[in-house]
Amino acid sequence: MCGLAAGLDRRNGWTIAEHAGEVSPDGMQRLLRRAEFDVDGVRDDVRELVVGHLGDPDA
């Protein structure tokens, strides 16, 4: 996410991987292609993080 939000001139596998300190885009590409995500779990984790730092827990 940081690579996507960074002020990179180009956002592709190589530039995002380099921004993250990687030597090749292989790990980033595997993450995007093959990783399985628990969408509801990620949503809940992000909500908890945001509420904990910024917001109202009743929102």
C-alpha positions, 0 to 999 in steps of 0.5 A: 500500500505504501508503494501505491501511495508513494509519489512514484513517477511510475507504479508497476511491479518493479518500482513498487518492489524497489520502493519496498527495498526488494531487489526484484518484483517477484514477491510483490507479483506473487502476493498479487497473483496467488495470495488468498485474503480474508477480505472480511478479516482485513476490513475488520483489522483496518477498521480497528487500526483506524478507529484506534488512531483516529475515530469514534469506536461507535462509528 
